[in-house]
Amino acid sequence: MALVHLWLCLVGLVIILYVVLDGFSLGVGILFPTAKCEEERDVLMNSIAPVWDANQTWLVFGGGALFATFPMVYTVLFSALYIPLLTFIFGLIFRGVAFEFRANSRNKAKWNRAFFCGSLVAVFAQGLTLGGYISGTTVVNGQFAGGALDWLQPFTVMVGLALIAGYVLLGATYLIIKTTGTVQERAYRQAFQAALAVAAFMLVVSVWTPVLNPSIPGRWLSAPRVYFIWTFPLLGIAAFLFLLKSLRSRKILEPFLSAVVLFISAYLGLLAALHPYAVPPSVTVYEAASQHETLVFTLWGACLVLPVVLGYNIYSYWVFRGKVLPEEGYH
């Protein structure tokens, strides 16, 4: 059981790392049409160019870890959420192609639109996937037993829109760190507007989720969860207030850190509400986990791979630290 919990924490860590790191680059892609000229769009692109591919290594690592350690989750969810998941992957591919072709094209306008569309589709599909996961999946004898469009509900669409607002917040606060002048000033306004939208969506999701899954309030009030679960909304409120304050006072790093804490508070609150279910509302993490020997073997692999991936990411961010200036690159 301890090994299952360890792997649950590792998979959870990889997921939130992907959400935050690739989230801001996707957010920058969604903000792409707000740039006023090609020079500004180059600044936006250059702000994420050195790190966006490294950020996506967490998606590969997480998918492999999930397949090896919780195979039932992998098979059931890929069957239940096949359409939004494939749409998400195709959006990432389309975005990557647009990224590379834009850099070598004389007519960048069509690739600018393609980059924006790929980012938007990837984020919305990711939100549909999350909404479909939260709303629950019909499982019989360890196999998906529902329909191909069970995930398509008003709740999942709302979560998709909420994730767009969330990634715009991450992207705008990241641009505050990496840019100067008019691009940075516009990012402050975009971050403030996105923060208000994210707060509204988080409130709606917090109310709608227990209505959608009536068993959640009972788990919230059961020991030992009742003793600590209230800390997550309080952490989120504190992060939101500090975010607004740091944006008004034109801080540089604090808005991004506040946005990350806001995401983490929502993420931990969701995990606490759904635990011990790996596939709500019926499959627990213990039922979905692989055999003990598989968990031990893959843990050795994770101990070798995880430091390398972390080191590569840290090195990338360190090398390309600093501001992105028009026609000058990093400074």
C-alpha positions in Angstrom: 0.0 0.0 0.0 2.9 2.4 0.8 4.3 1.8 -2.7 0.9 2.6 -4.3 0.8 5.9 -2.3 4.4 6.7 -3.4 3.6 6.1 -7.1 0.4 8.1 -6.6 2.4 11.1 -5.4 5.0 10.7 -8.2 2.3 10.6 -10.9 0.5 13.5 -9.3 3.8 15.5 -9.2 4.5 14.9 -12.8 0.9 15.9 -13.8 1.1 19.3 -11.9 4.6 19.9 -13.4 3.3 19.4 -16.9 0.2 21.6 -16.2 2.3 24.5 -14.9 5.2 24.3 -17.3 3.5 23.5 -20.5 0.5 25.5 -19.3 2.3 28.9 -19.5 3.6 28.1 -23.0 0.1 27.1 -24.2 -1.2 30.3 -22.5 1.3 32.3 -24.5 0.0 30.6 -27.7 -3.5 31.6 -26.8 -2.4 35.2 -26.2 -0.6 35.3 -29.6 -3.3 37.2 -31.5 -3.1 40.0 -28.9 0.3 41.0 -30.2 0.1 44.2 -32.2 2.9 43.5 -34.7 5.2 40.8 -36.0 8.0 42.1 -33.8 5.8 41.6 -30.7 4.8 38.1 -31.9 8.5 37.3 -32.3 9.1 38.3 -28.6 6.2 36.1 -27.5 7.5 33.2 -29.5 11.1 33.7 -28.3 10.0 33.7 -24.7 8.9 30.1 -24.9 11.1 28.8 -27.8 14.0 27.5 -25.6 11.8 25.6 -23.1 8.5 24.5 -24.7 9.8 21.2 -25.9 11.4 20.4 -22.6 8.1 21.2 -20.8 6.4 18.5 -22.8 8.8 15.8 -21.6 6.6 15.7 -18.5 3.7 14.6 -20.6 5.7 11.7 -22.0 7.0 10.7 -18.6 3.6 10.9 -17.0 1.9 8.8 -19.7 4.6 6.1 -19.4 4.4 6.1 -15.6 0.6 5.9 -15.7 0.7 3.0 -18.1 3.2 1.1 -16.1 1.9 1.7 -12.5 -1.9 2.2 -13.0 -2.7 0.4 -16.2 -6.5 0.3 -15.5 -6.6 4.0 -15.3 -4.7 4.2 -18.6 -7.0 1.7 -20.4 -10.3 2.9 -19.0 -9.7 6.6 -19.4 -8.3 6.3 -22.9 -11.4 4.3 -23.9 -13.8 6.7 -22.2 -12.1 10.0 -23.2 -10.7 8.8 -26.6 -12.0 11.8 -28.5 -10.9 14.7 -26.3 -7.5 13.0 -25.6 -6.8 12.5 -29.3 -7.9 16.1 -30.0 -5.5 17.3 -27.3 -2.6 15.3 -28.9 -3.5 16.5 -32.4 -3.6 20.1 -31.1 -0.1 19.7 -29.6 1.2 18.3 -32.9 -0.5 21.1 -35.0 1.0 23.6 -32.6 4.5 22.1 -32.9 4.3 22.1 -36.7 3.2 25.7 -36.7 6.0 26.6 -34.3 8.7 25.2 -36.6 7.2 26.3 -39.9 6.7 29.9 -38.7 10.4 30.2 -38.0 11.3 29.4 -41.6 8.4 31.1 -43.4 8.3 34.4 -45.2 4.5 34.6 -44.8 4.1 34.2 -41.1 0.4 35.2 -40.9 -1.1 31.8 -41.6 1.4 30.1 -39.1 0.5 32.7 -36.5 -3.1 31.6 -36.8 -2.2 28.0 -36.8 -0.1 28.4 -33.7 -2.9 30.1 -31.9 -5.5 27.5 -33.0 -3.3 24.6 -32.1 -2.7 26.0 -28.6 -6.4 26.8 -28.1 -7.6 23.4 -29.3 -5.0 21.6 -27.1 -6.1 23.5 -24.0 -9.8 23.2 -24.5 -9.5 19.4 -25.2 -7.3 19.1 -22.1 -10.1 20.8 -20.2 -12.7 18.5 -21.7 -10.6 15.5 -20.6 -10.3 16.8 -17.0 -14.1 17.5 -16.9 -14.9 14.1 -18.2 -12.6 12.5 -15.6 -14.2 14.5 -12.8 -17.8 13.7 -13.9 -17.1 10.0 -13.7 -16.8 6.9 -15.9 -18.9 3.8 -16.1 -16.7 0.8 -15.4 -17.8 -2.9 -15.4 -15.3 -5.7 -14.6 -12.4 -3.4 -15.1 -13.5 -2.3 -18.6 -15.1 0.9 -19.8 -18.8 0.3 -20.3 -20.1 3.7 -21.3 -20.6 5.5 -24.6 -18.2 7.4 -26.8 -19.8 10.8 -25.9 -20.5 10.3 -22.2 -17.9 13.0 -21.5 -19.7 15.6 -23.6 -21.7 17.5 -20.9 -22.2 21.1 -19.9 -19.8 20.6 -16.9 -16.9 19.4 -19.1 -17.4 22.3 -21.5 -17.3 24.7 -18.6 -14.1 23.0 -17.3 -12.6 23.4 -20.8 -13.3 27.2 -20.7 -11.9 27.4 -17.2 -8.7 25.8 -18.2 -8.3 28.3 -21.1 -8.6 31.1 -18.5 -6.2 29.4 -16.2 -3.5 28.9 -18.9 -4.0 32.5 -20.1 -3.2 33.5 -16.5 0.0 31.4 -16.4 1.0 32.7 -19.9 0.4 36.3 -19.0 2.3 36.1 -15.7 5.2 34.3 -17.5 5.3 37.1 -20.0 5.6 39.6 -17.2 8.8 37.9 -16.2 10.3 37.5 -19.7 9.3 40.7 -21.5 9.5 44.5 -21.2 7.7 47.6 -22.5 4.3 47.4 -24.1 4.2 43.6 -24.2 4.8 43.4 -20.4 2.3 46.2 -19.7 -0.3 44.4 -21.7 0.5 41.2 -19.9 -0.3 42.9 -16.6 -3.8 43.7 -17.8 -4.3 40.3 -19.3 -3.2 38.6 -16.1 -5.6 40.7 -14.0 -8.5 39.9 -16.2 -7.6 36.2 -16.4 -7.3 36.1 -12.6 -10.8 37.3 -12.1 -12.1 34.8 -14.6 -10.1 31.9 -13.0 -11.5 32.9 -9.5 -15.1 32.8 -10.9 -14.6 29.5 -12.7 -13.0 27.9 -9.5 -16.0 29.0 -7.5 -18.4 27.5 -10.1 -16.4 24.2 -10.2 -16.3 24.0 -6.4 -20.1 24.2 -6.2 -20.9 22.1 -9.3 -18.5 19.2 -8.6 -20.3 17.9 -5.4 -23.6 18.4 -7.2 -22.3 16.2 -10.0 -20.8 13.6 -7.6 -23.0 13.6 -4.4 -20.5 11.3 -2.6 -17.8 14.0 -2.5 -19.3 16.1 0.4 -19.4 12.9 2.5 -15.7 12.3 1.8 -14.9 16.0 2.6 -16.5 15.6 6.0 -14.9 12.2 6.9 -11.8 11.9 9.0 -9.0 12.5 8.5 -9.8 14.7 5.4 -12.1 17.0 7.4 -9.1 18.2 9.5 -7.0 19.5 6.6 -9.1 19.9 3.4 -10.2 23.4 4.4 -6.5 24.5 4.0 -6.7 24.2 0.2 -9.5 26.8 -0.4 -7.8 29.1 2.1 -4.5 28.7 0.3 -6.3 29.5 -3.0 -7.9 32.6 -1.6 -4.6 33.8 -0.2 -2.8 33.1 -3.5 -5.6 35.0 -5.4 -5.4 38.1 -3.2 -1.6 38.1 -3.3 -1.8 37.8 -7.1 -4.0 40.8 -7.4 -1.8 42.8 -5.1 1.4 41.9 -6.9 -0.2 42.8 -10.3 -1.3 46.2 -9.0 2.1 46.9 -7.6 3.8 45.8 -10.8 5.9 43.0 -9.3 7.8 40.8 -11.7 8.1 37.2 -10.3 5.4 37.3 -7.6 2.4 37.2 -10.0 3.6 33.9 -11.7 4.4 32.3 -8.3 0.9 33.3 -7.0 -0.7 31.8 -10.1 1.2 28.6 -9.6 0.1 28.4 -6.0 -3.5 29.0 -7.1 -3.2 26.1 -9.5 -1.7 23.9 -6.8 -4.4 24.7 -4.3 -7.1 23.7 -6.8 -5.2 20.6 -7.8 -4.7 19.4 -4.2 -8.4 20.2 -3.4 -9.5 18.1 -6.4 -7.2 15.1 -5.4 -8.5 15.3 -1.8 -12.1 15.3 -3.0 -11.6 12.3 -5.3 -9.2 10.1 -3.3 -9.1 7.1 -3.0 -10.7 6.8 -6.5 -8.4 6.6 -9.5 -11.3 6.4 -11.9 -14.4 8.0 -10.3 -16.8 7.0 -9.0 -15.9 3.3 -8.6 -12.3 2.2 -9.2 -9.9 2.9 -6.4 -6.1 3.5 -6.7 -5.5 0.1 -5.1 -7.7 -1.7 -7.6 -6.1 0.2 -10.5 -2.4 -0.3 -9.4 0.0 -2.8 -11.0 1.4 -5.7 -9.1 4.0 -5.0 -6.3 6.9 -6.3 -8.4 6.0 -4.0 -11.3 5.8 -1.0 -9.0 9.2 -1.8 -7.5 10.8 -2.3 -11.0 9.4 0.9 -12.4 10.4 2.8 -9.3 14.0 2.0 -10.0 13.5 3.3 -13.5 11.9 6.5 -12.2 14.8 7.0 -9.8 17.1 7.0 -12.8 15.0 9.0 -15.3 13.4 11.6 -13.0 16.6 13.4 -11.9 17.8 13.5 -15.6 14.5 15.1 -16.7 14.5 17.6 -13.8 18.1 18.4 -14.4 17.5 19.1 -18.1 14.6 21.4 -17.3 16.4 23.3 -14.7 19.5 23.7 -17.0 17.3 24.9 -19.8 15.6 27.6 -17.7 19.0 28.7 -16.2 20.7 29.1 -19.6 17.8 31.1 -21.0 17.0 33.2 -18.0 16.5 36.9 -18.3 14.4 39.1 -20.5 13.6 38.6 -24.2 14.3 41.8 -26.1 13.1 42.6 -29.7 15.7 41.6 -32.3 18.3 40.9 -29.6 17.1 37.6 -28.0 17.9 37.1 -24.3 19.5 39.8 -22.2 
